[in-house]
Amino acid sequence: MKSTDYHIPLFKGNIYHIYNRANGNEKLFYTEANYLYFLRQYEKYLFELLDTFAFCLLPNHFHFLVDVKVNDSNLISENFRKLFISYSMSINIQEKRKGNLFQRTFKRKIIENENYFYQAVYYIHSNPAHHRIVKDFRKYKYSSYRIFLSDKETKLSKNIVLEWFGGINNFVETHNILSNNYYDDNYIIEDN
């Protein structure tokens, strides 16, 4: 397995898998409203800076697959910091807690080739099943998988992803194939 450099700069034109988790054994999301609020805050702070290809929000961590649109790594990091602070403040009030909710440094891995891209999209979508939150990741509410199957308007860069996969049918088929074979250990993304 490749090692993760958590501090690699986020350069324009590169695709990254970005993820982070709650401190310790805490949750990030307690209610459905929390998931939706986090996505609204993500949109507020980061949609102008990133093309978002896939995401998944789990009770104690999240994943995003993004393409960087601006040549200012510090701005992106600062906006992630703002997202984490604004969301943490909301949860701290809701849960009557104090302190940092997220681990300090969000992690990122650069997607280096086409196969890694397909694996990362699948990995992000299948994460709820991987962590045994649901049996069938296709039914999980807080990932982008179902957005790809919908005709509703979205800010997700859905068309770019579907073009990479060669259309919606290949997108679904690739997810089905990978769910039967899981994914190559070389592309496992999270560290334990």
Buried (B, 14 or more C-beta within 10 A) or exposed (E): EEEBEBEBBBBEEBBBBBBBBBBEEBBBBEEEEBBEBBBEBBEEBBBEBBBBBBBBBBBBBBBBBBBBBBEBBEEBBEBBBBBBBBBBEBBBEEEEEEEEBBBEEBBBBBBEEEEBBBBBBBBBBBBBBBBEBEEEBBEBEBBBBBBBEEEEEEEBBBEEBBEBBEEEEBBBEBBEEBBEEEBEEEBBBBEE
